[in-house]
């Protein structure tokens, strides 16, 4: 199934599209298809999951120590008490 689509490109992008089509010896539509597929693949593969990010943080010694974390939690708790009292 083919979907015909119209969109506007700035001059520089239009020229890039034409150059790639000529270099790859394919249509401009094929350049767009390949580019969209590659962009989607890159977006999916470059997004690490939360566990990976947390493990990376711990491996680098990042974050705060327990005393700093406890102090921050206490500050948030106090702020919330004041916030609730004023609403």
Residue pairs with C-beta under 8 A, 6 or more apart in sequence:
9 17
17 28
17 31
17 32
18 28
20 31
21 27
21 28
21 30
21 31
24 30
24 31
24 34
26 34
48 56
57 63
64 72
